[in-house]
């Protein structure tokens, strides 16, 4: 396999690359501005160079071999860039799988009427390119997951802004469902802000939280406990009648936790406890 493909790439590499680049340009969304013709040309050139080098020394189509490390690293970079540029998995996989057609055309020309040789070389080339294609897809999927996770975390951070209301007093207005992931971000953001500002009191405003169940109540208690361990007091505001009834019905113990009906009342209490006065 290595000798046949290496010989073919060395002999007809330019023709193969030209046909491949043409097919890629027709299928990839270059017109949308996600990838330029120059960038595509650079990527095809680099792939041809790395594949030729790997084929010269490899003994099979096992791409986990050391000979294929440079091309694996290259494909990881292509996959990450495609993920960031908004490509789909199919569009990303096309980078490798579209290489089959021009390669097989040259294999057919070289084999001539030797059907056995053509079948053998085509099978070996298929095994290699399929492995590289699947590796590209796996890397792309991981890159997409990383992008999505980062975006979700950024959105969580944006949706839980810690606001300094007064000297020594912080507030964190929460809107939407409070789940485990968001609670973790809330605690991290709030605790860090307490450390940065030396705040004595933190107000958790749940006016925008639509429902409170046992899990949400437990998340709130965890946040209160963490704040206490940092030496700060916590006041929960925005406890509407419906929420109060739900908490009582669930049997959640909020003993020792200060609650207020609205943010204004919570701020007034916080000012009193810190000895601050509105001028």
Backbone as JSON, one array per atom type, in Angstrom:
{
  "sequence": "XXXXXXXXXXXXXXXXXXXXXXXXXXXXXXXXXXXXXXXXXXXXXXXXXXXXXXXXXXXXXXXXXXXXXXXXXXXXXXXXXXXXXXXXXXXXXXXXXXXXXXXXXXXXXXXXXXXXXXXXXXXXXXXXXXXXXXXXXXXXXXXXXXXXXXXXXXXXXXXXXXXXXXXXXXXXXXXXXXXXXXXXXXXXXXXXXXXXXXXXXXXXXXXXXXXXXXXXXXXXXXXXXXXXXXXXXXXXXXXXXXXXXXXXXXXXXXXXXXXXXXXXXXXXXXXXXXXXXXX",
  "N": [[0.82, -1.21, 0.0], [1.85, 1.26, 0.89], [4.01, 1.68, -0.88], [2.71, 1.75, -3.4], [0.81, 3.9, -3.22], [2.52, 5.94, -2.46], [4.26, 6.09, -4.65], [2.43, 6.79, -6.62], [1.51, 9.29, -5.69], [3.86, 10.75, -5.73], [4.38, 10.76, -8.44], [2.03, 11.68, -9.78], [1.03, 13.68, -8.2], [0.47, 16.47, -8.42], [-1.55, 16.6, -10.36], [-3.54, 15.12, -9.09], [-4.01, 16.7, -6.82], [-4.94, 19.07, -8.0], [-7.36, 18.27, -9.22], [-8.7, 17.43, -6.97], [-8.82, 19.78, -5.36], [-10.46, 21.29, -7.01], [-12.88, 19.87, -6.92], [-13.42, 20.12, -4.19], [-13.74, 22.9, -3.92], [-16.12, 23.21, -5.2], [-17.91, 22.03, -3.52], [-17.57, 22.82, -0.82], [-18.62, 25.56, 1.31], [-17.38, 28.1, 0.28], [-18.2, 30.51, -0.71], [-19.71, 31.67, 1.26], [-18.07, 32.9, 2.92], [-16.83, 31.48, 4.91], [-14.54, 30.04, 4.48], [-11.66, 30.72, 2.67], [-10.55, 30.68, -0.79], [-7.81, 30.69, -0.96], [-7.02, 29.73, 1.56], [-8.08, 27.17, 1.4], [-6.54, 26.12, -0.68], [-4.02, 26.11, 0.54], [-4.46, 24.22, 2.55], [-5.02, 21.86, 1.13], [-2.61, 21.52, -0.2], [-0.83, 21.14, 1.95], [-1.88, 18.79, 3.05], [-1.43, 16.95, 0.97], [1.34, 16.91, 0.95], [1.95, 15.89, 3.52], [0.62, 13.42, 3.45], [1.99, 12.12, 1.42], [4.51, 11.91, 2.6], [3.9, 10.26, 4.77], [2.95, 7.95, 3.5], [5.25, 7.03, 2.34], [6.74, 5.84, 4.33], [5.04, 4.29, 5.91], [3.69, 1.07, 6.87], [1.2, 0.09, 6.5], [-2.36, 0.75, 6.79], [-2.85, 1.71, 9.28], [-3.55, 4.4, 11.03], [-2.81, 5.19, 13.5], [-0.19, 4.8, 13.83], [3.22, 5.93, 14.24], [4.18, 7.18, 11.97], [2.05, 8.52, 10.92], [1.49, 10.6, 12.6], [2.07, 13.42, 12.08], [0.14, 13.98, 10.08], [-2.18, 13.42, 11.45], [-2.14, 15.41, 13.4], [-2.37, 17.61, 11.73], [-4.95, 17.23, 10.63], [-6.46, 17.46, 12.93], [-6.16, 20.18, 13.42], [-7.44, 21.22, 11.14], [-10.04, 20.27, 11.59], [-10.73, 21.6, 13.98], [-10.67, 24.28, 13.11], [-12.7, 24.21, 11.21], [-14.87, 23.66, 12.85], [-15.02, 26.0, 14.39], [-15.56, 27.78, 12.37], [-18.11, 27.2, 11.69], [-18.84, 25.0, 10.15], [-20.56, 22.01, 9.1], [-20.63, 18.54, 10.22], [-20.69, 16.86, 8.0], [-19.73, 18.54, 5.94], [-17.17, 18.94, 6.86], [-16.09, 16.34, 6.85], [-16.05, 15.95, 4.14], [-13.7, 17.03, 3.24], [-11.75, 15.02, 3.39], [-12.98, 12.7, 2.27], [-13.65, 13.48, -0.31], [-11.29, 13.28, -1.56], [-10.99, 10.8, -2.54], [-12.03, 10.33, -5.15], [-10.33, 11.7, -7.2], [-7.97, 10.34, -6.59], [-8.6, 7.65, -7.05], [-9.1, 7.71, -9.76], [-6.56, 8.08, -10.82], [-5.37, 5.77, -9.83], [-6.73, 3.85, -11.32], [-5.89, 4.49, -13.87], [-3.19, 3.86, -13.67], [-3.24, 1.14, -13.1], [-4.31, 0.03, -15.36], [-5.35, -2.61, -17.37], [-5.17, -4.47, -15.44], [-7.08, -5.95, -13.4], [-7.05, -7.19, -10.88], [-4.94, -5.97, -9.55], [-5.88, -3.33, -9.5], [-8.19, -3.6, -7.91], [-7.04, -4.41, -5.49], [-5.32, -2.23, -4.8], [-7.17, -0.16, -4.72], [-8.79, -0.97, -2.61], [-6.98, -0.85, -0.46], [-6.32, 1.86, -0.46], [-8.84, 2.9, 0.07], [-9.3, 1.94, 2.67], [-7.36, 3.36, 4.09], [-8.07, 6.11, 3.62], [-10.66, 6.12, 4.62], [-10.16, 5.68, 7.32], [-8.73, 8.01, 7.95], [-10.73, 9.85, 7.39], [-12.74, 9.2, 9.3], [-11.32, 9.76, 11.6], [-11.06, 12.49, 11.34], [-13.74, 13.29, 11.56], [-14.34, 12.48, 14.21], [-12.6, 14.13, 15.64], [-13.61, 16.6, 14.88], [-16.19, 16.5, 16.02], [-15.52, 16.45, 18.74], [-14.31, 18.95, 18.93], [-16.48, 20.6, 18.34], [-18.1, 20.02, 20.53], [-16.51, 21.08, 22.55], [-16.61, 23.78, 21.84], [-19.36, 24.3, 22.12], [-19.72, 23.72, 24.86], [-18.1, 25.72, 25.97], [-19.44, 28.01, 25.08], [-21.9, 27.65, 26.35], [-21.11, 27.88, 29.0], [-20.2, 30.5, 29.02], [-22.61, 31.79, 28.49], [-24.02, 31.11, 30.77], [-22.51, 32.48, 32.67], [-22.96, 35.09, 31.84], [-25.65, 35.24, 32.34], [-25.8, 35.29, 35.04], [-25.05, 37.74, 36.57], [-23.02, 39.34, 38.97], [-23.73, 41.93, 41.07], [-22.6, 44.94, 42.52], [-24.22, 46.49, 45.01], [-23.94, 48.21, 47.13], [-21.47, 49.47, 49.39], [-19.88, 46.72, 50.59], [-22.07, 45.16, 50.06], [-23.51, 42.8, 47.96], [-25.37, 41.74, 45.05], [-27.17, 39.21, 43.36], [-29.07, 38.77, 40.79], [-31.24, 36.28, 39.68], [-32.45, 34.65, 36.81], [-34.69, 32.51, 35.23], [-34.46, 28.87, 34.91], [-33.0, 27.13, 37.62], [-30.46, 25.04, 37.68], [-28.16, 22.27, 38.35], [-25.7, 22.8, 37.0], [-25.83, 25.56, 36.56], [-26.04, 26.47, 39.17], [-23.51, 25.88, 40.13], [-21.96, 27.69, 38.65], [-23.06, 30.04, 39.63], [-22.3, 29.94, 42.35], [-19.48, 29.94, 42.12], [-19.02, 32.42, 40.82], [-20.16, 34.23, 42.64], [-18.82, 33.7, 45.07], [-16.17, 34.32, 44.35], [-16.47, 37.03, 43.85], [-17.09, 37.91, 46.38], [-14.68, 37.46, 47.66], [-13.06, 39.23, 46.18], [-14.18, 41.75, 46.73], [-14.6, 41.83, 49.44], [-17.11, 41.71, 50.56], [-19.83, 41.79, 52.9], [-22.43, 40.97, 52.89], [-24.56, 39.11, 50.77], [-27.04, 39.2, 48.35], [-29.4, 37.04, 47.1], [-31.45, 37.15, 44.52], [-34.43, 35.81, 43.6], [-36.55, 36.47, 42.05], [-36.95, 36.21, 39.31], [-36.96, 33.49, 38.93], [-38.85, 30.92, 37.78], [-40.1, 28.62, 39.0], [-39.86, 26.81, 42.08], [-38.52, 23.94, 43.21], [-37.77, 20.92, 45.07], [-35.11, 20.35, 44.35], [-34.17, 22.83, 43.38], [-34.39, 24.34, 45.72], [-32.51, 23.02, 47.3], [-30.2, 23.67, 45.88], [-30.12, 26.41, 46.38], [-29.71, 26.41, 49.13], [-27.19, 25.25, 49.26], [-25.66, 27.27, 48.11], [-26.04, 29.3, 49.99], [-24.82, 28.11, 52.22], [-22.16, 27.9, 51.31], [-21.49, 30.61, 51.09], [-21.62, 31.39, 53.77], [-19.5, 29.94, 54.79], [-17.49, 31.44, 53.73], [-17.63, 33.61, 55.27], [-19.61, 35.45, 54.81], [-22.9, 36.87, 54.89], [-26.09, 35.7, 53.75], [-28.94, 36.77, 51.97], [-32.07, 35.9, 50.82], [-34.07, 37.08, 48.31], [-37.2, 38.0, 46.71], [-39.09, 36.1, 47.23], [-41.99, 34.95, 46.47], [-45.55, 34.65, 47.23], [-46.54, 32.2, 46.1], [-44.21, 30.74, 45.8], [-43.35, 30.59, 48.43], [-45.4, 29.02, 49.53], [-44.96, 26.67, 48.11], [-42.41, 25.92, 49.02], [-42.96, 25.41, 51.72], [-44.78, 23.32, 51.39], [-43.14, 21.39, 50.26], [-41.57, 20.8, 52.36], [-39.06, 21.83, 52.82], [-36.31, 22.84, 54.69], [-35.66, 25.96, 55.6], [-34.67, 27.19, 57.76], [-32.96, 29.62, 59.56], [-32.15, 30.95, 57.33], [-32.31, 34.05, 55.91], [-35.05, 35.62, 54.44], [-36.72, 37.66, 52.01], [-39.45, 39.51, 50.58], [-38.99, 41.09, 48.34], [-36.43, 42.7, 46.35], [-35.89, 45.31, 47.19], [-36.64, 45.37, 49.91], [-34.79, 43.53, 50.86], [-32.39, 44.85, 50.37], [-32.7, 47.05, 52.06], [-32.63, 45.79, 54.55], [-30.05, 44.74, 54.44], [-28.5, 47.07, 54.38], [-29.09, 48.06, 56.9], [-27.96, 46.09, 58.53], [-25.29, 46.3, 57.93], [-24.78, 48.73, 58.87], [-24.98, 50.91, 57.24], [-26.2, 53.91, 55.71], [-28.64, 55.52, 53.67], [-27.87, 58.44, 51.98]],
  "CA": [[0.0, 0.0, 0.0], [2.68, 2.45, 1.01], [4.78, 1.88, -2.1], [1.83, 2.1, -4.51], [0.28, 5.25, -3.06], [3.63, 6.9, -2.46], [4.71, 6.23, -6.04], [1.39, 7.52, -7.35], [1.5, 10.68, -5.23], [5.09, 11.39, -6.22], [4.32, 10.86, -9.9], [0.87, 12.44, -10.27], [0.5, 14.45, -7.08], [-0.07, 17.77, -8.84], [-2.83, 16.36, -11.04], [-4.51, 14.69, -8.08], [-4.35, 17.85, -5.99], [-5.72, 20.02, -8.8], [-8.71, 17.73, -9.35], [-9.27, 17.4, -5.61], [-9.13, 21.17, -4.98], [-11.59, 21.73, -7.82], [-14.07, 19.24, -6.35], [-13.66, 20.73, -2.87], [-14.24, 24.27, -4.12], [-17.51, 23.12, -5.65], [-18.78, 21.47, -2.47], [-17.47, 23.58, 0.43], [-19.26, 26.88, 1.21], [-16.41, 29.19, 0.26], [-18.89, 31.76, -1.03], [-20.33, 32.22, 2.47], [-17.05, 33.59, 3.68], [-16.32, 30.68, 6.02], [-13.19, 29.62, 4.14], [-11.25, 31.36, 1.42], [-9.93, 29.8, -1.78], [-6.38, 30.61, -0.62], [-6.89, 28.82, 2.71], [-8.35, 25.82, 0.91], [-5.36, 25.73, -1.45], [-2.96, 25.82, 1.5], [-4.78, 22.99, 3.26], [-4.86, 20.71, 0.23], [-1.17, 21.38, -0.44], [-0.23, 20.57, 3.15], [-2.34, 17.41, 3.18], [-0.72, 16.16, -0.02], [2.74, 16.77, 1.39], [1.98, 15.01, 4.69], [0.21, 12.08, 3.05], [3.1, 11.55, 0.66], [5.57, 11.55, 3.56], [3.44, 9.12, 5.57], [2.87, 6.78, 2.63], [6.6, 6.57, 2.0], [7.33, 5.06, 5.42], [4.06, 3.45, 6.59], [3.6, -0.31, 6.43], [-0.21, -0.26, 6.39], [-3.31, 1.85, 6.89], [-3.08, 2.02, 10.68], [-3.17, 5.81, 11.16], [-2.29, 5.46, 14.85], [1.26, 4.62, 13.77], [3.99, 7.17, 14.4], [4.36, 7.84, 10.67], [0.86, 9.32, 10.6], [1.24, 11.64, 13.6], [1.96, 14.76, 11.49], [-1.12, 14.17, 9.37], [-3.23, 13.47, 12.48], [-2.09, 16.77, 13.98], [-2.9, 18.53, 10.71], [-6.4, 17.04, 10.54], [-7.04, 18.04, 14.15], [-6.22, 21.62, 13.2], [-8.49, 21.48, 10.15], [-11.33, 20.03, 12.23], [-11.01, 22.69, 14.92], [-10.97, 25.5, 12.36], [-14.02, 24.02, 10.61], [-15.87, 23.78, 13.91], [-15.12, 27.42, 14.74], [-16.1, 28.51, 11.22], [-19.52, 26.87, 11.55], [-19.09, 23.92, 9.21], [-21.22, 20.82, 9.61], [-19.79, 17.35, 10.21], [-20.62, 16.38, 6.61], [-18.84, 19.43, 5.18], [-15.8, 18.71, 7.33], [-15.67, 15.02, 6.36], [-15.85, 16.04, 2.69], [-12.29, 17.36, 2.98], [-11.01, 13.78, 3.18], [-13.66, 11.74, 1.4], [-13.63, 13.95, -1.7], [-9.97, 12.96, -2.11], [-11.04, 9.46, -3.12], [-12.31, 10.33, -6.58], [-9.14, 11.94, -8.03], [-6.97, 9.31, -6.33], [-9.02, 6.42, -7.71], [-8.94, 7.92, -11.2], [-5.14, 7.83, -11.11], [-5.11, 4.35, -9.59], [-7.28, 3.12, -12.47], [-5.02, 4.73, -15.02], [-1.93, 3.15, -13.45], [-3.47, -0.32, -13.12], [-4.64, -0.39, -16.72], [-6.28, -3.74, -17.46], [-4.9, -5.4, -14.34], [-8.22, -5.79, -12.48], [-6.69, -7.62, -9.52], [-4.1, -4.91, -8.97], [-6.75, -2.18, -9.27], [-9.06, -3.9, -6.77], [-6.21, -4.45, -4.28], [-4.86, -0.89, -4.46], [-8.34, 0.64, -4.37], [-9.21, -1.37, -1.26], [-6.01, -0.32, 0.51], [-6.49, 3.31, -0.42], [-10.12, 3.14, 0.73], [-9.13, 1.7, 4.11], [-6.57, 4.47, 4.62], [-8.83, 7.36, 3.59], [-11.79, 5.99, 5.55], [-9.62, 5.87, 8.67], [-8.44, 9.44, 8.1], [-12.01, 10.55, 7.41], [-13.39, 8.98, 10.59], [-10.54, 10.49, 12.6], [-11.42, 13.89, 11.17], [-15.09, 13.47, 12.11], [-14.26, 12.39, 15.67], [-11.95, 15.35, 16.12], [-14.56, 17.69, 14.66], [-17.23, 16.4, 17.03], [-14.95, 16.88, 20.03], [-14.12, 20.4, 18.85], [-17.81, 21.2, 18.44], [-18.53, 19.89, 21.93], [-15.74, 22.06, 23.32], [-17.16, 25.11, 21.51], [-20.69, 24.39, 22.73], [-19.56, 23.81, 26.32], [-17.58, 27.05, 26.3], [-20.52, 28.97, 24.86], [-22.89, 27.47, 27.41], [-20.56, 28.44, 30.23], [-20.21, 31.95, 28.87], [-23.99, 32.23, 28.62], [-24.36, 31.01, 32.18], [-21.85, 33.57, 33.37], [-23.65, 36.32, 31.48], [-26.99, 35.24, 32.92], [-25.69, 35.38, 36.51], [-24.15, 38.85, 36.89], [-22.93, 39.76, 40.37], [-23.78, 43.39, 41.07], [-22.3, 45.6, 43.79], [-25.28, 47.46, 45.29], [-23.47, 49.17, 48.12], [-20.21, 49.03, 49.98], [-20.07, 45.53, 51.42], [-23.32, 44.46, 49.71], [-23.6, 42.3, 46.58], [-26.65, 41.15, 44.67], [-27.12, 38.35, 42.19], [-30.43, 38.48, 40.29], [-31.28, 35.06, 38.88], [-33.61, 34.55, 35.92], [-34.76, 31.22, 34.54], [-34.35, 27.64, 35.7], [-31.76, 26.98, 38.38], [-30.06, 23.64, 37.72], [-26.86, 22.02, 38.99], [-24.62, 23.49, 36.29], [-25.94, 26.99, 36.79], [-25.74, 26.7, 40.58], [-22.06, 25.87, 40.26], [-21.47, 28.97, 38.14], [-23.51, 31.06, 40.59], [-21.45, 29.89, 43.55], [-18.12, 30.36, 41.77], [-19.01, 33.86, 40.55], [-20.48, 34.97, 43.86], [-17.73, 33.54, 46.05], [-15.03, 35.07, 43.87], [-16.77, 38.45, 44.04], [-16.98, 38.16, 47.83], [-13.24, 37.55, 47.93], [-12.52, 40.43, 45.54], [-14.72, 42.99, 47.31], [-14.71, 41.77, 50.89], [-18.5, 41.97, 50.89], [-20.34, 41.15, 54.1], [-23.76, 40.43, 52.63], [-24.9, 38.83, 49.38], [-28.48, 39.03, 48.16], [-29.79, 36.2, 45.98], [-32.81, 37.53, 44.14], [-35.01, 34.74, 42.78], [-37.8, 36.97, 41.46], [-37.07, 35.72, 37.94], [-36.96, 32.03, 38.88], [-40.28, 30.6, 37.62], [-40.59, 27.63, 39.97], [-38.91, 26.31, 43.07], [-38.81, 22.59, 43.68], [-36.81, 20.46, 46.08], [-33.76, 20.47, 43.82], [-33.81, 24.26, 43.36], [-34.21, 24.75, 47.11], [-31.22, 22.47, 47.74], [-29.16, 24.48, 45.25], [-30.07, 27.68, 47.1], [-29.11, 26.15, 50.44], [-25.75, 25.04, 49.04], [-25.05, 28.58, 47.88], [-26.06, 29.99, 51.29], [-23.79, 27.48, 53.05], [-20.84, 28.29, 50.79], [-21.27, 32.02, 51.46], [-21.35, 31.43, 55.21], [-18.13, 29.47, 55.0], [-16.62, 32.55, 53.33], [-17.8, 34.69, 56.23], [-20.59, 36.42, 54.33], [-24.3, 36.53, 55.15], [-26.88, 35.64, 52.53], [-30.36, 37.08, 52.05], [-32.78, 35.49, 49.61], [-35.21, 37.97, 48.05], [-38.06, 37.58, 45.61], [-39.88, 34.94, 47.65], [-43.4, 35.26, 46.24], [-46.46, 33.77, 47.99], [-46.61, 30.86, 45.52], [-42.96, 30.04, 46.11], [-43.36, 30.31, 49.87], [-46.28, 27.87, 49.74], [-44.3, 25.49, 47.55], [-41.32, 25.53, 49.93], [-43.58, 24.81, 52.89], [-45.36, 22.04, 50.97], [-42.04, 20.44, 50.03], [-40.92, 20.51, 53.63], [-37.66, 22.26, 52.77], [-35.95, 23.58, 55.88], [-34.89, 27.19, 55.35], [-34.44, 27.81, 59.06], [-31.67, 30.3, 59.64], [-31.92, 31.68, 56.09], [-33.12, 35.26, 55.86], [-35.74, 35.78, 53.16], [-37.51, 38.88, 51.86], [-40.38, 39.42, 49.46], [-38.46, 41.77, 47.16], [-35.04, 43.15, 46.43], [-35.83, 46.57, 47.97], [-36.65, 45.01, 51.33], [-33.52, 42.86, 51.15], [-31.36, 45.89, 50.41], [-32.92, 47.84, 53.28], [-32.12, 44.98, 55.66], [-28.59, 44.64, 54.31], [-27.96, 48.37, 54.8], [-29.22, 48.14, 58.35], [-27.01, 45.18, 59.19], [-23.92, 46.78, 57.72], [-24.66, 50.06, 59.48], [-24.92, 51.95, 56.22], [-27.4, 54.73, 55.58], [-28.8, 56.25, 52.42], [-27.72, 59.88, 52.21]],
  "C": [[0.85, 1.25, 0.0], [3.42, 2.74, -0.29], [3.88, 2.37, -3.24], [1.32, 3.53, -4.39], [1.4, 6.28, -3.1], [4.12, 7.17, -3.88], [3.72, 7.06, -6.85], [1.38, 9.01, -6.97], [2.74, 11.43, -5.73], [5.0, 11.68, -7.72], [3.21, 11.81, -10.38], [0.24, 13.32, -9.19], [-0.15, 15.76, -7.48], [-1.42, 17.62, -9.53], [-3.92, 15.97, -10.05], [-4.97, 15.88, -7.24], [-5.24, 18.84, -6.74], [-7.17, 19.56, -8.93], [-9.43, 17.75, -8.01], [-9.7, 18.81, -5.18], [-10.34, 21.69, -5.74], [-12.9, 21.16, -7.27], [-14.43, 19.86, -5.0], [-14.28, 22.11, -3.01], [-15.7, 24.26, -4.52], [-18.46, 22.66, -4.55], [-18.74, 22.27, -1.18], [-18.02, 24.99, 0.25], [-18.27, 28.03, 1.25], [-17.09, 30.53, 0.02], [-19.53, 32.41, 0.17], [-19.31, 32.93, 3.34], [-16.46, 32.78, 4.82], [-14.93, 30.15, 5.74], [-12.85, 30.19, 2.77], [-10.61, 30.33, 0.48], [-8.45, 29.63, -1.47], [-6.16, 29.64, 0.53], [-7.11, 27.38, 2.28], [-7.16, 25.28, 0.13], [-4.21, 25.34, -0.52], [-3.2, 24.49, 2.21], [-4.61, 21.76, 2.37], [-3.38, 20.45, -0.06], [-0.49, 20.7, 0.74], [-0.63, 19.11, 3.32], [-1.6, 16.5, 2.2], [0.72, 15.9, 0.43], [2.85, 15.77, 2.55], [1.6, 13.58, 4.33], [1.32, 11.39, 2.26], [4.22, 11.08, 1.58], [5.16, 10.32, 4.37], [3.42, 7.85, 4.73], [4.24, 6.2, 2.31], [7.13, 5.61, 3.06], [6.36, 4.09, 6.09], [4.03, 2.05, 6.0], [2.15, -0.77, 6.26], [-1.08, 0.97, 6.53], [-3.67, 2.19, 8.33], [-2.61, 3.46, 10.96], [-2.72, 6.16, 12.58], [-0.78, 5.28, 14.92], [1.97, 5.97, 13.82], [4.13, 7.92, 13.09], [3.21, 8.78, 10.33], [0.61, 10.45, 11.61], [1.16, 13.04, 12.98], [0.63, 15.0, 10.78], [-2.3, 14.17, 10.33], [-3.29, 14.87, 13.1], [-2.68, 17.78, 13.0], [-4.42, 18.44, 10.64], [-7.11, 17.56, 11.78], [-7.18, 19.56, 14.0], [-7.31, 22.0, 12.21], [-9.87, 21.32, 10.79], [-11.7, 21.15, 13.19], [-11.4, 23.97, 14.19], [-12.35, 25.39, 11.7], [-15.12, 24.2, 11.66], [-16.09, 25.24, 14.28], [-15.75, 28.24, 13.62], [-17.56, 28.16, 10.95], [-19.83, 25.79, 10.54], [-19.86, 22.79, 9.89], [-20.24, 19.65, 9.58], [-19.62, 16.82, 8.78], [-19.65, 17.22, 5.79], [-17.38, 19.21, 5.58], [-15.26, 17.38, 6.8], [-15.38, 15.04, 4.87], [-14.4, 16.35, 2.35], [-11.48, 16.11, 2.68], [-11.68, 12.9, 2.13], [-13.7, 12.19, -0.06], [-12.28, 13.66, -2.37], [-9.98, 11.61, -2.83], [-11.15, 9.5, -4.64], [-11.06, 10.59, -7.42], [-8.06, 10.89, -7.82], [-7.33, 8.03, -7.08], [-8.9, 6.53, -9.23], [-7.5, 7.62, -11.61], [-4.77, 6.37, -10.88], [-5.59, 3.5, -10.77], [-6.38, 3.27, -13.69], [-3.72, 3.95, -14.89], [-2.11, 1.64, -13.57], [-3.77, -0.83, -14.51], [-5.67, -1.51, -16.73], [-6.07, -4.77, -16.36], [-5.97, -5.2, -13.26], [-7.86, -6.15, -11.05], [-5.87, -6.54, -8.82], [-4.95, -3.7, -8.62], [-7.62, -2.4, -8.03], [-8.26, -3.84, -5.46], [-5.81, -3.04, -3.85], [-6.02, 0.03, -4.07], [-8.81, 0.32, -2.96], [-8.27, -0.78, -0.21], [-6.14, 1.19, 0.67], [-7.78, 3.68, 0.31], [-9.99, 2.99, 2.24], [-8.38, 2.87, 4.76], [-7.41, 5.75, 4.71], [-10.05, 7.31, 4.5], [-11.33, 6.21, 7.0], [-9.33, 7.35, 8.94], [-9.73, 10.26, 8.17], [-12.72, 10.4, 8.74], [-12.65, 9.7, 11.7], [-10.89, 11.98, 12.55], [-12.79, 14.18, 11.78], [-15.07, 13.43, 13.63], [-13.65, 13.65, 16.26], [-12.88, 16.54, 15.98], [-15.64, 17.68, 15.74], [-16.74, 16.84, 18.41], [-14.77, 18.39, 20.05], [-15.45, 21.13, 18.99], [-18.32, 21.15, 19.87], [-17.8, 20.9, 22.81], [-16.29, 23.47, 23.1], [-18.5, 25.32, 22.2], [-20.6, 24.53, 24.24], [-19.05, 25.18, 26.74], [-18.67, 28.11, 26.14], [-21.59, 28.88, 25.94], [-22.4, 28.07, 28.71], [-20.56, 29.97, 30.17], [-21.62, 32.51, 29.03], [-24.45, 32.16, 30.06], [-23.76, 32.15, 32.99], [-22.53, 34.9, 33.1], [-25.02, 36.4, 32.13], [-26.98, 35.3, 34.44], [-24.72, 36.48, 36.89], [-24.19, 39.2, 38.38], [-22.79, 41.28, 40.41], [-23.44, 43.93, 42.47], [-23.33, 46.7, 44.02], [-24.82, 48.58, 46.21], [-22.15, 48.65, 48.67], [-20.47, 47.87, 50.92], [-21.31, 44.73, 51.1], [-23.33, 44.09, 48.23], [-24.99, 41.76, 46.31], [-26.46, 40.32, 43.42], [-28.55, 38.04, 41.77], [-30.42, 37.27, 39.37], [-32.59, 34.98, 38.09], [-33.58, 33.2, 35.22], [-34.57, 30.06, 35.5], [-32.99, 27.55, 36.38], [-31.43, 25.49, 38.49], [-28.67, 23.5, 38.33], [-25.73, 22.79, 38.34], [-24.65, 24.99, 36.58], [-25.63, 27.34, 38.24], [-24.23, 26.76, 40.81], [-21.46, 27.18, 39.79], [-21.83, 30.1, 39.09], [-22.58, 31.11, 41.8], [-20.04, 30.39, 43.24], [-18.05, 31.87, 41.58], [-19.2, 34.66, 41.82], [-19.35, 34.9, 44.89], [-16.49, 34.32, 45.63], [-15.23, 36.56, 44.08], [-16.68, 38.82, 45.51], [-15.52, 38.33, 48.22], [-12.68, 38.86, 47.39], [-12.94, 41.72, 46.25], [-14.75, 43.01, 48.83], [-16.12, 42.04, 51.38], [-18.94, 41.17, 52.12], [-21.68, 40.45, 53.85], [-23.95, 40.24, 51.12], [-26.39, 38.55, 49.29], [-28.71, 38.17, 46.92], [-31.24, 36.52, 45.65], [-33.38, 36.51, 43.17], [-36.36, 35.17, 42.17], [-38.02, 36.37, 40.07], [-37.02, 34.21, 37.8], [-38.42, 31.57, 38.86], [-40.84, 29.65, 38.65], [-39.47, 27.22, 40.91], [-39.35, 24.92, 43.5], [-37.74, 22.18, 44.68], [-35.38, 20.65, 45.62], [-33.29, 21.92, 43.82], [-33.54, 24.74, 44.78], [-32.88, 24.24, 47.66], [-30.07, 23.26, 47.15], [-29.0, 25.82, 45.99], [-29.38, 27.51, 48.46], [-27.61, 25.92, 50.33], [-25.03, 26.37, 48.86], [-24.96, 29.36, 49.18], [-24.95, 29.45, 52.19], [-22.38, 27.88, 52.62], [-20.51, 29.73, 51.17], [-20.94, 32.14, 52.94], [-19.93, 30.97, 55.51], [-17.1, 30.53, 54.62], [-16.76, 33.74, 54.26], [-18.78, 35.76, 55.8], [-22.01, 35.93, 54.64], [-25.07, 36.55, 53.83], [-28.34, 35.94, 52.83], [-30.99, 36.66, 50.72], [-34.0, 36.39, 49.44], [-36.02, 37.45, 46.86], [-38.89, 36.35, 45.93], [-41.36, 35.31, 47.56], [-44.28, 34.3, 47.02], [-46.51, 32.34, 47.45], [-45.35, 30.05, 45.86], [-42.9, 29.68, 47.59], [-44.22, 29.09, 50.17], [-45.64, 26.58, 49.24], [-43.21, 24.99, 48.48], [-41.87, 24.85, 51.18], [-44.14, 23.42, 52.56], [-44.28, 20.97, 50.77], [-41.34, 20.05, 51.31], [-39.46, 20.88, 53.66], [-37.36, 23.15, 53.97], [-35.07, 24.78, 55.53], [-34.64, 27.94, 56.66], [-33.03, 28.4, 59.11], [-31.32, 31.07, 58.39], [-32.85, 32.88, 56.05], [-33.74, 35.41, 54.48], [-36.56, 37.07, 53.18], [-38.36, 38.76, 50.59], [-39.82, 40.06, 48.2], [-37.06, 42.28, 47.42], [-34.9, 44.41, 47.27], [-35.79, 46.28, 49.46], [-35.33, 44.36, 51.74], [-32.39, 43.87, 51.27], [-31.48, 46.72, 51.67], [-32.38, 47.1, 54.49], [-30.6, 44.9, 55.64], [-27.93, 45.95, 54.76], [-28.0, 48.51, 56.31], [-28.17, 47.29, 59.05], [-25.56, 45.59, 59.0], [-23.7, 48.16, 58.33], [-24.57, 51.18, 58.5], [-26.25, 52.69, 56.17], [-27.43, 55.41, 54.23], [-28.73, 57.74, 52.7], [-28.73, 60.66, 51.39]]
}
